Amino acid sequence: MVKPHWKYRLRLAGVPLLARLGRCAGLSWDRLGRKLGREVLLAQVPRIDRNHVPAERRTDKPLDVVCMTMMGGNHRLAGVEVVLGLALRARGHRVRYVLCDRQLDCCEVKWQGQEPAWPAACAKCHAFGQRLLGATGCEVLNVSDLIAGRPLEGEHEEYVESALLKHYHVGVLEEDPSVRARRERFLQAARVSAAVGQALAELRPDRVIMSHGIYCTWGPAREALLAANVPVVTYGEGKKRDTEKFNWNTSADWWDVSAEWDKVRDTPLTPAQQKIIDDYLASRRSHSQDARVYNFGQEESLAQTRRRLRLEDKPTFVLFTNVLWDAASAQREIAFSNPVQWVLDTIAWFDTHRDRQLVVKIHPAEVVIGTNQPFASLIARHFPTLPPNVRVIEPAEKVNSWSILRVADLGIVHTSTVGMELPLEGVPCMVVSRTHFRGRGFTVDVESRDEYFRTLETWDPFSVDRKRLVELATRYAYLLFERYQLPFPFLREITVNDVRSLAGCDASELLDHPTIGVFLRGIEQRGEFLLEAT
């Protein structure tokens, strides 16, 4: 088995030592992390105060909680689970971590095109995770021990396909021998995950926590645990900066607020709540409060945008794409077989309906997080010359999405968040796939290809109660952005996902934080992970 490179082994030993010396000199963990790197965590975690918790703040009904970390080298995911583990232990719960010790044939650290580096990447991931999770003082369960003597079986097609899409950064796979070989590797990884889930189920933990809950690393395990009636909590990064969201049993790519929405849908927001959500929604125009910036260019007037796009005075439909391989987009189809076919068929339909016009806004995330299947190339391949009533806005163009909303008589989305932002502006939106805001009362939901084109054919912009759209969409936005996404200021990142140190993680500080209170109550009482409405 390949060992981490000697230089990295030296970092694992040397950086924590330098960090400890730096602390003696009065430097903060944050500054040390920024200067020295993520290995500062290996010095910081053992020094977090776990002991000064009054007895009355500890539970009298301790739970057995397992964090299925798996990829210890993903210092963001591991960092989240270290923080959650510290909070659970402060309350008196038992915490154990599951670490992949190089048992997955394919996973999220093994990138397509970098195959020669896979053994070293795997070794590095395991070495860092072993030290970080070990520094918590909790028991670490190795995958190799959990699956020893167990049959590796099952097909796990859904998880294999989603993993392949992410691995190749595409939305539609083109089969060839290399893809088939990679599919076999992901299938083996999925079978390992399923075996881990079965082994954990036999340990009968009270709760299992994991990131994602999808792909081959976690999806089959989640399925096995749920089949054995073991409650699973999944978590994922929120859209707002420094937030996390938590679900019971569903995968983390799903924004799960259905139960609460049924309770608050018909309850008007208070003036204070309205101001809070209005302020946040205003910030989304520049993404000043968000984890990632997907909006380029300055906002323009309606007239400026129409001139820029050379739009005529006719009904205008605006279609917003997704990044094809992303979990929020993949395998969500309802009306079409896949999102590529949806876009191509829509352009073809507008080619035969010249009395109206289509704008296709390709998601800027294509240039932020990358893709190997750019929508613009797919469109150009099928339409070397675009129909005269179709405009395509490429992902790098400095066109502000909020300007585009204004030109639409009807927006059209697969799963993109703009599908709830359109109704916030009083613009109706048609949804063709399964997404969290579908069926909430403020979108036009179609069930089939025929219904989709029938809606385009007969659309009447005056048939919609726009005031009601805004009302419902705003209530939903308040629930989603202000209550469901929980502030999580404990990770110090220098860029997205590059966690270098932790903050505010001493036991007493954690237990005083509102987010940790929501998380602990949810874990202990099987409640919703939602902040109270303020």
Secondary structure, 3 states (H helix, E strand, C coil): CCCCCHHHHHHHHHHHHHHHHHHHCCCCHHHHHHHHCCCHHHHHHHHCCCCCCCHHHCCCCCCEEEEEEECCCCHHHHHHHHHHHHHHHHCCCEEEEEECCCCCCCCCCCCCCCHHHHHHHHHHHHHHHHHHHHCCCCEEEEHHHHHCCCCCCCCCHHHHHHHHHHHHCCCCCCCCHHHHHHHHHHHHHHHHHHHHHHHHHHHCCCEEEEECCCHHHHHHHHHHHHHCCCCEEEEEECCECCEEEEEECCCCCCCCCHHHHHHHCCCCCCHHHHHHHHHHHHHCCCCCCECCCCCCCCCCCHHHHHHHHCCCCCCEEEEECCCCCCCCCCCCECCCCCHHHHHHHHHHHHHCCCCCEEEEECCCHHHHCCCCCCHHHHHHHHCCCCCCCEEEECCCCCCCHHHHHHHCCEEEECCCCHHHHHHHCCCCEEECECCCCCCCCCCEECCCHHHHHHHHHHCCHHHCCHHHHHHHHHHHHHHHHHHHCEECCCEEECCCCCEEEECCCCHHHHHHCHHHHHHHHHHHHCCCCCCCCC
